[in-house]
Amino acid sequence: MSQEWMLDLLKDLRVVAHRQAMYEVAEHLDDVAVLVAREVQISNACLAAASAEDELDGDVSRAVAECDTP
């Protein structure tokens, strides 16, 4: 399942916050959206690296190493 639904949810929350004149909340939601986008990108890269490693039956060390860090 794609994790990009979180970005859609954050966008909707930001719109509501802005309409309710909760500008600081809307700004923080923008910041969170940037973090989520980065995490989704890393997660997708990790899944691709793991898939490539399985297909190659070998080591894709640099990409997989990044996925092992918490």
PDB file with one MODEL, atoms N, CA, C and O in Angstrom:
MODEL        1
ATOM      1  N   MET A   1       0.841  -1.194   0.000  1.00  0.00           N
ATOM      2  CA  MET A   1       0.000   0.000   0.000  1.00  0.00           C
ATOM      3  C   MET A   1       0.878   1.247   0.000  1.00  0.00           C
ATOM      4  O   MET A   1       1.854   1.335   0.746  1.00  0.00           O
ATOM      5  N   SER A   2       0.532   2.170  -0.814  1.00  0.00           N
ATOM      6  CA  SER A   2       1.285   3.407  -0.917  1.00  0.00           C
ATOM      7  C   SER A   2       1.130   4.235   0.360  1.00  0.00           C
ATOM      8  O   SER A   2       0.079   4.242   1.001  1.00  0.00           O
ATOM      9  N   GLN A   3       2.197   4.919   0.698  1.00  0.00           N
ATOM     10  CA  GLN A   3       2.170   5.782   1.883  1.00  0.00           C
ATOM     11  C   GLN A   3       1.833   7.224   1.520  1.00  0.00           C
ATOM     12  O   GLN A   3       1.765   8.091   2.391  1.00  0.00           O
ATOM     13  N   GLU A   4       1.626   7.469   0.250  1.00  0.00           N
ATOM     14  CA  GLU A   4       1.388   8.837  -0.190  1.00  0.00           C
ATOM     15  C   GLU A   4       0.033   9.385   0.247  1.00  0.00           C
ATOM     16  O   GLU A   4      -0.216  10.585   0.128  1.00  0.00           O
ATOM     17  N   TRP A   5      -0.831   8.533   0.744  1.00  0.00           N
ATOM     18  CA  TRP A   5      -2.118   8.992   1.254  1.00  0.00           C
ATOM     19  C   TRP A   5      -1.908   9.972   2.407  1.00  0.00           C
ATOM     20  O   TRP A   5      -2.733  10.854   2.644  1.00  0.00           O
ATOM     21  N   MET A   6      -0.787   9.805   3.124  1.00  0.00           N
ATOM     22  CA  MET A   6      -0.504  10.703   4.239  1.00  0.00           C
ATOM     23  C   MET A   6      -0.310  12.130   3.753  1.00  0.00           C
ATOM     24  O   MET A   6      -0.727  13.081   4.415  1.00  0.00           O
ATOM     25  N   LEU A   7       0.323  12.277   2.599  1.00  0.00           N
ATOM     26  CA  LEU A   7       0.513  13.616   2.035  1.00  0.00           C
ATOM     27  C   LEU A   7      -0.827  14.243   1.661  1.00  0.00           C
ATOM     28  O   LEU A   7      -1.042  15.438   1.867  1.00  0.00           O
ATOM     29  N   ASP A   8      -1.719  13.433   1.113  1.00  0.00           N
ATOM     30  CA  ASP A   8      -3.055  13.932   0.773  1.00  0.00           C
ATOM     31  C   ASP A   8      -3.806  14.374   2.033  1.00  0.00           C
ATOM     32  O   ASP A   8      -4.467  15.412   2.038  1.00  0.00           O
ATOM     33  N   LEU A   9      -3.698  13.590   3.079  1.00  0.00           N
ATOM     34  CA  LEU A   9      -4.361  13.921   4.338  1.00  0.00           C
ATOM     35  C   LEU A   9      -3.803  15.212   4.917  1.00  0.00           C
ATOM     36  O   LEU A   9      -4.561  16.076   5.357  1.00  0.00           O
ATOM     37  N   LEU A  10      -2.488  15.345   4.921  1.00  0.00           N
ATOM     38  CA  LEU A  10      -1.868  16.569   5.440  1.00  0.00           C
ATOM     39  C   LEU A  10      -2.286  17.795   4.633  1.00  0.00           C
ATOM     40  O   LEU A  10      -2.510  18.868   5.194  1.00  0.00           O
ATOM     41  N   LYS A  11      -2.389  17.633   3.329  1.00  0.00           N
ATOM     42  CA  LYS A  11      -2.836  18.739   2.473  1.00  0.00           C
ATOM     43  C   LYS A  11      -4.252  19.153   2.848  1.00  0.00           C
ATOM     44  O   LYS A  11      -4.547  20.343   2.966  1.00  0.00           O
ATOM     45  N   ASP A  12      -5.132  18.165   3.034  1.00  0.00           N
ATOM     46  CA  ASP A  12      -6.512  18.472   3.416  1.00  0.00           C
ATOM     47  C   ASP A  12      -6.565  19.164   4.780  1.00  0.00           C
ATOM     48  O   ASP A  12      -7.313  20.124   4.965  1.00  0.00           O
ATOM     49  N   LEU A  13      -5.775  18.676   5.726  1.00  0.00           N
ATOM     50  CA  LEU A  13      -5.741  19.290   7.057  1.00  0.00           C
ATOM     51  C   LEU A  13      -5.226  20.729   6.981  1.00  0.00           C
ATOM     52  O   LEU A  13      -5.715  21.614   7.681  1.00  0.00           O
ATOM     53  N   ARG A  14      -4.229  20.944   6.117  1.00  0.00           N
ATOM     54  CA  ARG A  14      -3.690  22.284   5.963  1.00  0.00           C
ATOM     55  C   ARG A  14      -4.743  23.246   5.408  1.00  0.00           C
ATOM     56  O   ARG A  14      -4.849  24.387   5.860  1.00  0.00           O
ATOM     57  N   VAL A  15      -5.512  22.784   4.435  1.00  0.00           N
ATOM     58  CA  VAL A  15      -6.572  23.616   3.855  1.00  0.00           C
ATOM     59  C   VAL A  15      -7.590  23.988   4.926  1.00  0.00           C
ATOM     60  O   VAL A  15      -8.006  25.143   5.020  1.00  0.00           O
ATOM     61  N   VAL A  16      -7.987  23.017   5.728  1.00  0.00           N
ATOM     62  CA  VAL A  16      -8.961  23.289   6.790  1.00  0.00           C
ATOM     63  C   VAL A  16      -8.378  24.264   7.809  1.00  0.00           C
ATOM     64  O   VAL A  16      -9.051  25.208   8.222  1.00  0.00           O
ATOM     65  N   ALA A  17      -7.132  24.039   8.213  1.00  0.00           N
ATOM     66  CA  ALA A  17      -6.499  24.933   9.182  1.00  0.00           C
ATOM     67  C   ALA A  17      -6.437  26.358   8.642  1.00  0.00           C
ATOM     68  O   ALA A  17      -6.714  27.312   9.369  1.00  0.00           O
ATOM     69  N   HIS A  18      -6.080  26.500   7.387  1.00  0.00           N
ATOM     70  CA  HIS A  18      -5.986  27.833   6.780  1.00  0.00           C
ATOM     71  C   HIS A  18      -7.354  28.503   6.731  1.00  0.00           C
ATOM     72  O   HIS A  18      -7.478  29.692   7.028  1.00  0.00           O
ATOM     73  N   ARG A  19      -8.382  27.742   6.358  1.00  0.00           N
ATOM     74  CA  ARG A  19      -9.742  28.303   6.294  1.00  0.00           C
ATOM     75  C   ARG A  19     -10.240  28.738   7.663  1.00  0.00           C
ATOM     76  O   ARG A  19     -11.054  29.655   7.775  1.00  0.00           O
ATOM     77  N   GLN A  20      -9.742  28.071   8.710  1.00  0.00           N
ATOM     78  CA  GLN A  20     -10.157  28.395  10.071  1.00  0.00           C
ATOM     79  C   GLN A  20      -9.238  29.438  10.711  1.00  0.00           C
ATOM     80  O   GLN A  20      -9.288  29.669  11.919  1.00  0.00           O
ATOM     81  N   ALA A  21      -8.399  30.062   9.881  1.00  0.00           N
ATOM     82  CA  ALA A  21      -7.458  31.089  10.331  1.00  0.00           C
ATOM     83  C   ALA A  21      -6.473  30.544  11.360  1.00  0.00           C
ATOM     84  O   ALA A  21      -6.034  31.265  12.255  1.00  0.00           O
ATOM     85  N   MET A  22      -6.135  29.278  11.225  1.00  0.00           N
ATOM     86  CA  MET A  22      -5.138  28.647  12.095  1.00  0.00           C
ATOM     87  C   MET A  22      -3.822  28.579  11.304  1.00  0.00           C
ATOM     88  O   MET A  22      -3.349  27.508  10.925  1.00  0.00           O
ATOM     89  N   TYR A  23      -3.261  29.758  11.078  1.00  0.00           N
ATOM     90  CA  TYR A  23      -2.133  29.888  10.170  1.00  0.00           C
ATOM     91  C   TYR A  23      -0.866  29.207  10.682  1.00  0.00           C
ATOM     92  O   TYR A  23      -0.097  28.655   9.894  1.00  0.00           O
ATOM     93  N   GLU A  24      -0.650  29.241  11.972  1.00  0.00           N
ATOM     94  CA  GLU A  24       0.536  28.585  12.536  1.00  0.00           C
ATOM     95  C   GLU A  24       0.418  27.068  12.378  1.00  0.00           C
ATOM     96  O   GLU A  24       1.398  26.396  12.058  1.00  0.00           O
ATOM     97  N   VAL A  25      -0.766  26.540  12.601  1.00  0.00           N
ATOM     98  CA  VAL A  25      -0.992  25.107  12.407  1.00  0.00           C
ATOM     99  C   VAL A  25      -0.769  24.743  10.944  1.00  0.00           C
ATOM    100  O   VAL A  25      -0.127  23.736  10.643  1.00  0.00           O
ATOM    101  N   ALA A  26      -1.294  25.555  10.038  1.00  0.00           N
ATOM    102  CA  ALA A  26      -1.119  25.302   8.603  1.00  0.00           C
ATOM    103  C   ALA A  26       0.368  25.291   8.246  1.00  0.00           C
ATOM    104  O   ALA A  26       0.809  24.459   7.454  1.00  0.00           O
ATOM    105  N   GLU A  27       1.127  26.196   8.816  1.00  0.00           N
ATOM    106  CA  GLU A  27       2.565  26.254   8.548  1.00  0.00           C
ATOM    107  C   GLU A  27       3.273  25.000   9.064  1.00  0.00           C
ATOM    108  O   GLU A  27       4.148  24.455   8.392  1.00  0.00           O
ATOM    109  N   HIS A  28       2.895  24.555  10.240  1.00  0.00           N
ATOM    110  CA  HIS A  28       3.495  23.329  10.789  1.00  0.00           C
ATOM    111  C   HIS A  28       3.119  22.106   9.951  1.00  0.00           C
ATOM    112  O   HIS A  28       3.923  21.190   9.779  1.00  0.00           O
ATOM    113  N   LEU A  29       1.918  22.102   9.445  1.00  0.00           N
ATOM    114  CA  LEU A  29       1.506  20.992   8.579  1.00  0.00           C
ATOM    115  C   LEU A  29       2.326  20.975   7.293  1.00  0.00           C
ATOM    116  O   LEU A  29       2.624  19.904   6.764  1.00  0.00           O
ATOM    117  N   ASP A  30       2.691  22.141   6.788  1.00  0.00           N
ATOM    118  CA  ASP A  30       3.591  22.213   5.632  1.00  0.00           C
ATOM    119  C   ASP A  30       4.926  21.560   5.963  1.00  0.00           C
ATOM    120  O   ASP A  30       5.473  20.800   5.164  1.00  0.00           O
ATOM    121  N   ASP A  31       5.446  21.866   7.156  1.00  0.00           N
ATOM    122  CA  ASP A  31       6.722  21.285   7.585  1.00  0.00           C
ATOM    123  C   ASP A  31       6.620  19.764   7.695  1.00  0.00           C
ATOM    124  O   ASP A  31       7.522  19.040   7.273  1.00  0.00           O
ATOM    125  N   VAL A  32       5.534  19.297   8.257  1.00  0.00           N
ATOM    126  CA  VAL A  32       5.332  17.855   8.404  1.00  0.00           C
ATOM    127  C   VAL A  32       5.209  17.199   7.036  1.00  0.00           C
ATOM    128  O   VAL A  32       5.705  16.090   6.836  1.00  0.00           O
ATOM    129  N   ALA A  33       4.559  17.865   6.097  1.00  0.00           N
ATOM    130  CA  ALA A  33       4.407  17.314   4.750  1.00  0.00           C
ATOM    131  C   ALA A  33       5.775  17.112   4.089  1.00  0.00           C
ATOM    132  O   ALA A  33       5.982  16.134   3.372  1.00  0.00           O
ATOM    133  N   VAL A  34       6.696  18.032   4.332  1.00  0.00           N
ATOM    134  CA  VAL A  34       8.052  17.891   3.788  1.00  0.00           C
ATOM    135  C   VAL A  34       8.722  16.660   4.388  1.00  0.00           C
ATOM    136  O   VAL A  34       9.363  15.890   3.673  1.00  0.00           O
ATOM    137  N   LEU A  35       8.575  16.474   5.690  1.00  0.00           N
ATOM    138  CA  LEU A  35       9.159  15.296   6.346  1.00  0.00           C
ATOM    139  C   LEU A  35       8.545  14.004   5.825  1.00  0.00           C
ATOM    140  O   LEU A  35       9.259  13.035   5.563  1.00  0.00           O
ATOM    141  N   VAL A  36       7.239  13.988   5.675  1.00  0.00           N
ATOM    142  CA  VAL A  36       6.560  12.793   5.175  1.00  0.00           C
ATOM    143  C   VAL A  36       7.001  12.491   3.747  1.00  0.00           C
ATOM    144  O   VAL A  36       7.237  11.332   3.405  1.00  0.00           O
ATOM    145  N   ALA A  37       7.112  13.503   2.926  1.00  0.00           N
ATOM    146  CA  ALA A  37       7.548  13.293   1.544  1.00  0.00           C
ATOM    147  C   ALA A  37       8.940  12.667   1.512  1.00  0.00           C
ATOM    148  O   ALA A  37       9.202  11.759   0.723  1.00  0.00           O
ATOM    149  N   ARG A  38       9.821  13.151   2.364  1.00  0.00           N
ATOM    150  CA  ARG A  38      11.174  12.598   2.430  1.00  0.00           C
ATOM    151  C   ARG A  38      11.146  11.151   2.903  1.00  0.00           C
ATOM    152  O   ARG A  38      11.831  10.301   2.335  1.00  0.00           O
ATOM    153  N   GLU A  39      10.369  10.867   3.927  1.00  0.00           N
ATOM    154  CA  GLU A  39      10.274   9.507   4.443  1.00  0.00           C
ATOM    155  C   GLU A  39       9.660   8.550   3.414  1.00  0.00           C
ATOM    156  O   GLU A  39      10.103   7.409   3.287  1.00  0.00           O
ATOM    157  N   VAL A  40       8.663   9.002   2.696  1.00  0.00           N
ATOM    158  CA  VAL A  40       8.052   8.177   1.650  1.00  0.00           C
ATOM    159  C   VAL A  40       9.081   7.878   0.568  1.00  0.00           C
ATOM    160  O   VAL A  40       9.172   6.748   0.087  1.00  0.00           O
ATOM    161  N   GLN A  41       9.853   8.887   0.188  1.00  0.00           N
ATOM    162  CA  GLN A  41      10.886   8.693  -0.830  1.00  0.00           C
ATOM    163  C   GLN A  41      11.928   7.685  -0.353  1.00  0.00           C
ATOM    164  O   GLN A  41      12.326   6.807  -1.118  1.00  0.00           O
ATOM    165  N   ILE A  42      12.368   7.795   0.879  1.00  0.00           N
ATOM    166  CA  ILE A  42      13.349   6.853   1.435  1.00  0.00           C
ATOM    167  C   ILE A  42      12.754   5.455   1.500  1.00  0.00           C
ATOM    168  O   ILE A  42      13.412   4.475   1.150  1.00  0.00           O
ATOM    169  N   SER A  43      11.515   5.368   1.946  1.00  0.00           N
ATOM    170  CA  SER A  43      10.856   4.069   2.044  1.00  0.00           C
ATOM    171  C   SER A  43      10.733   3.400   0.679  1.00  0.00           C
ATOM    172  O   SER A  43      10.982   2.203   0.539  1.00  0.00           O
ATOM    173  N   ASN A  44      10.349   4.177  -0.317  1.00  0.00           N
ATOM    174  CA  ASN A  44      10.236   3.633  -1.673  1.00  0.00           C
ATOM    175  C   ASN A  44      11.593   3.179  -2.199  1.00  0.00           C
ATOM    176  O   ASN A  44      11.696   2.147  -2.861  1.00  0.00           O
ATOM    177  N   ALA A  45      12.633   3.956  -1.901  1.00  0.00           N
ATOM    178  CA  ALA A  45      13.985   3.580  -2.331  1.00  0.00           C
ATOM    179  C   ALA A  45      14.431   2.296  -1.638  1.00  0.00           C
ATOM    180  O   ALA A  45      15.084   1.449  -2.248  1.00  0.00           O
ATOM    181  N   CYS A  46      14.081   2.156  -0.374  1.00  0.00           N
ATOM    182  CA  CYS A  46      14.442   0.945   0.367  1.00  0.00           C
ATOM    183  C   CYS A  46      13.725  -0.276  -0.195  1.00  0.00           C
ATOM    184  O   CYS A  46      14.316  -1.349  -0.322  1.00  0.00           O
ATOM    185  N   LEU A  47      12.463  -0.110  -0.526  1.00  0.00           N
ATOM    186  CA  LEU A  47      11.722  -1.225  -1.112  1.00  0.00           C
ATOM    187  C   LEU A  47      12.313  -1.614  -2.456  1.00  0.00           C
ATOM    188  O   LEU A  47      12.424  -2.799  -2.771  1.00  0.00           O
ATOM    189  N   ALA A  48      12.691  -0.621  -3.248  1.00  0.00           N
ATOM    190  CA  ALA A  48      13.289  -0.897  -4.548  1.00  0.00           C
ATOM    191  C   ALA A  48      14.642  -1.585  -4.386  1.00  0.00           C
ATOM    192  O   ALA A  48      14.962  -2.515  -5.126  1.00  0.00           O
ATOM    193  N   ALA A  49      15.433  -1.128  -3.418  1.00  0.00           N
ATOM    194  CA  ALA A  49      16.742  -1.726  -3.183  1.00  0.00           C
ATOM    195  C   ALA A  49      16.604  -3.168  -2.703  1.00  0.00           C
ATOM    196  O   ALA A  49      17.344  -4.052  -3.136  1.00  0.00           O
ATOM    197  N   ALA A  50      15.653  -3.393  -1.808  1.00  0.00           N
ATOM    198  CA  ALA A  50      15.436  -4.752  -1.313  1.00  0.00           C
ATOM    199  C   ALA A  50      14.981  -5.660  -2.442  1.00  0.00           C
ATOM    200  O   ALA A  50      15.390  -6.818  -2.518  1.00  0.00           O
ATOM    201  N   SER A  51      14.146  -5.143  -3.307  1.00  0.00           N
ATOM    202  CA  SER A  51      13.674  -5.919  -4.452  1.00  0.00           C
ATOM    203  C   SER A  51      14.832  -6.223  -5.398  1.00  0.00           C
ATOM    204  O   SER A  51      14.959  -7.341  -5.897  1.00  0.00           O
ATOM    205  N   ALA A  52      15.671  -5.221  -5.639  1.00  0.00           N
ATOM    206  CA  ALA A  52      16.830  -5.421  -6.514  1.00  0.00           C
ATOM    207  C   ALA A  52      17.786  -6.429  -5.912  1.00  0.00           C
ATOM    208  O   ALA A  52      18.354  -7.254  -6.627  1.00  0.00           O
ATOM    209  N   GLU A  53      17.967  -6.369  -4.598  1.00  0.00           N
ATOM    210  CA  GLU A  53      18.859  -7.318  -3.924  1.00  0.00           C
ATOM    211  C   GLU A  53      18.323  -8.737  -4.062  1.00  0.00           C
ATOM    212  O   GLU A  53      19.087  -9.672  -4.300  1.00  0.00           O
ATOM    213  N   ASP A  54      17.017  -8.897  -3.913  1.00  0.00           N
ATOM    214  CA  ASP A  54      16.407 -10.216  -4.070  1.00  0.00           C
ATOM    215  C   ASP A  54      16.599 -10.741  -5.486  1.00  0.00           C
ATOM    216  O   ASP A  54      16.906 -11.915  -5.692  1.00  0.00           O
ATOM    217  N   GLU A  55      16.413  -9.849  -6.461  1.00  0.00           N
ATOM    218  CA  GLU A  55      16.541 -10.260  -7.861  1.00  0.00           C
ATOM    219  C   GLU A  55      17.974 -10.615  -8.215  1.00  0.00           C
ATOM    220  O   GLU A  55      18.224 -11.541  -8.986  1.00  0.00           O
ATOM    221  N   LEU A  56      18.917  -9.869  -7.642  1.00  0.00           N
ATOM    222  CA  LEU A  56      20.326 -10.112  -7.950  1.00  0.00           C
ATOM    223  C   LEU A  56      20.917 -11.218  -7.086  1.00  0.00           C
ATOM    224  O   LEU A  56      21.993 -11.742  -7.376  1.00  0.00           O
ATOM    225  N   ASP A  57      20.199 -11.562  -6.021  1.00  0.00           N
ATOM    226  CA  ASP A  57      20.676 -12.556  -5.057  1.00  0.00           C
ATOM    227  C   ASP A  57      22.073 -12.173  -4.585  1.00  0.00           C
ATOM    228  O   ASP A  57      22.953 -13.019  -4.429  1.00  0.00           O
ATOM    229  N   GLY A  58      22.251 -10.877  -4.364  1.00  0.00           N
ATOM    230  CA  GLY A  58      23.559 -10.388  -3.962  1.00  0.00           C
ATOM    231  C   GLY A  58      23.434  -9.235  -3.006  1.00  0.00           C
ATOM    232  O   GLY A  58      22.511  -9.170  -2.194  1.00  0.00           O
ATOM    233  N   ASP A  59      24.379  -8.325  -3.114  1.00  0.00           N
ATOM    234  CA  ASP A  59      24.458  -7.223  -2.168  1.00  0.00           C
ATOM    235  C   ASP A  59      24.284  -5.885  -2.877  1.00  0.00           C
ATOM    236  O   ASP A  59      25.003  -5.560  -3.822  1.00  0.00           O
ATOM    237  N   VAL A  60      23.317  -5.129  -2.400  1.00  0.00           N
ATOM    238  CA  VAL A  60      23.141  -3.754  -2.865  1.00  0.00           C
ATOM    239  C   VAL A  60      23.396  -2.913  -1.620  1.00  0.00           C
ATOM    240  O   VAL A  60      22.500  -2.248  -1.100  1.00  0.00           O
ATOM    241  N   SER A  61      24.631  -2.963  -1.161  1.00  0.00           N
ATOM    242  CA  SER A  61      24.989  -2.532   0.182  1.00  0.00           C
ATOM    243  C   SER A  61      24.659  -1.091   0.533  1.00  0.00           C
ATOM    244  O   SER A  61      24.088  -0.851   1.597  1.00  0.00           O
ATOM    245  N   ARG A  62      24.990  -0.125  -0.309  1.00  0.00           N
ATOM    246  CA  ARG A  62      24.784   1.262   0.083  1.00  0.00           C
ATOM    247  C   ARG A  62      23.308   1.585   0.246  1.00  0.00           C
ATOM    248  O   ARG A  62      22.925   2.202   1.240  1.00  0.00           O
ATOM    249  N   ALA A  63      22.482   1.191  -0.688  1.00  0.00           N
ATOM    250  CA  ALA A  63      21.043   1.486  -0.624  1.00  0.00           C
ATOM    251  C   ALA A  63      20.400   0.780   0.546  1.00  0.00           C
ATOM    252  O   ALA A  63      19.575   1.363   1.250  1.00  0.00           O
ATOM    253  N   VAL A  64      20.769  -0.476   0.763  1.00  0.00           N
ATOM    254  CA  VAL A  64      20.164  -1.241   1.858  1.00  0.00           C
ATOM    255  C   VAL A  64      20.671  -0.739   3.193  1.00  0.00           C
ATOM    256  O   VAL A  64      19.921  -0.743   4.169  1.00  0.00           O
ATOM    257  N   ALA A  65      21.922  -0.304   3.269  1.00  0.00           N
ATOM    258  CA  ALA A  65      22.475   0.231   4.508  1.00  0.00           C
ATOM    259  C   ALA A  65      21.679   1.425   4.972  1.00  0.00           C
ATOM    260  O   ALA A  65      21.430   1.566   6.169  1.00  0.00           O
ATOM    261  N   GLU A  66      21.269   2.297   4.055  1.00  0.00           N
ATOM    262  CA  GLU A  66      20.458   3.449   4.424  1.00  0.00           C
ATOM    263  C   GLU A  66      19.107   3.019   4.979  1.00  0.00           C
ATOM    264  O   GLU A  66      18.538   3.717   5.818  1.00  0.00           O
ATOM    265  N   CYS A  67      18.600   1.919   4.542  1.00  0.00           N
ATOM    266  CA  CYS A  67      17.305   1.437   4.988  1.00  0.00           C
ATOM    267  C   CYS A  67      17.372   0.840   6.387  1.00  0.00           C
ATOM    268  O   CYS A  67      16.364   0.773   7.089  1.00  0.00           O
ATOM    269  N   ASP A  68      18.552   0.410   6.784  1.00  0.00           N
ATOM    270  CA  ASP A  68      18.710  -0.215   8.095  1.00  0.00           C
ATOM    271  C   ASP A  68      18.811   0.805   9.220  1.00  0.00           C
ATOM    272  O   ASP A  68      18.673   0.446  10.389  1.00  0.00           O
ATOM    273  N   THR A  69      19.050   2.067   8.887  1.00  0.00           N
ATOM    274  CA  THR A  69      19.175   3.075   9.927  1.00  0.00           C
ATOM    275  C   THR A  69      17.794   3.518  10.370  1.00  0.00           C
ATOM    276  O   THR A  69      16.916   3.755   9.540  1.00  0.00           O
ATOM    277  N   PRO A  70      17.598   3.631  11.692  1.00  0.00           N
ATOM    278  CA  PRO A  70      16.275   4.016  12.216  1.00  0.00           C
ATOM    279  C   PRO A  70      15.918   5.446  11.946  1.00  0.00           C
ATOM    280  O   PRO A  70      14.838   5.897  12.331  1.00  0.00           O
TER     281      PRO A  70
ENDMDL
END
